[in-house]
């Protein structure tokens, strides 16, 4: 199902498909970055553990966002 713009008649479905398909990897990247930042400030947590936890949380949030936005299209 493609959505039409009112002015130009472009389809939004094709443009948003790339963004929807990249939600899970983007979630993992941002989660890893947040894990690195938290690992710097919290010394008792090892850096590898914080990166793994951040990537896991990013994977979970990316999968939830992918499921939510892919059903709308």
Buried (B, 14 or more C-beta within 10 A) or exposed (E): EEEEEEEEEEBEEEEBBEEBEEBBEBBBBBBBBBBEEBBEEEEEBEEEEBBBBBBBBBBBBBBEBBEEEEEEE
